């Protein structure tokens, strides 16, 4: 289930169920690879409402089909005012004034890679003045890893 805050919602107020409208329900979405493996995931397209502007919140609920286990996520977003596109993060109130995204630079002192944990970075979407990135952390070993961290240095001119 995908919910979006109703027009007029203020990010400075407490969020309640009455502030949300259901914009999509997906049952058995397509999958890429095998879930539970590197690169395995479910996906689907979502058309965001056109004519929206300003701050909003996207709330998602995913329920496993083989159990009643629930997962939730919230995304603070800014709509562009007409094309159903998200153009920034909550709080900016307008399109970010960042330069075009650049490729991330390597850290000056890259951490040594030990064990079987690694991270991969990719640009999922980009637009004039910003981009959406994704970091996938993977454990290629057979044992759980504790105390790991991902370090990333944005490219020149990139702000978060």
Secondary structure as UniProt FT lines:
FT   STRAND          2..5
FT   TURN            7..8
FT   TURN            11..12
FT   HELIX           17..19
FT   STRAND          20..24
FT   STRAND          30..32
FT   TURN            35..36
FT   TURN            38..39
FT   STRAND          41..43
FT   TURN            50..51
FT   STRAND          53..63
FT   TURN            65..66
FT   STRAND          70..80
FT   STRAND          86..89
FT   TURN            90..91
FT   TURN            108..109
FT   TURN            115..116
FT   STRAND          117..127
FT   TURN            128..129
FT   STRAND          130..139
FT   TURN            156..157
//
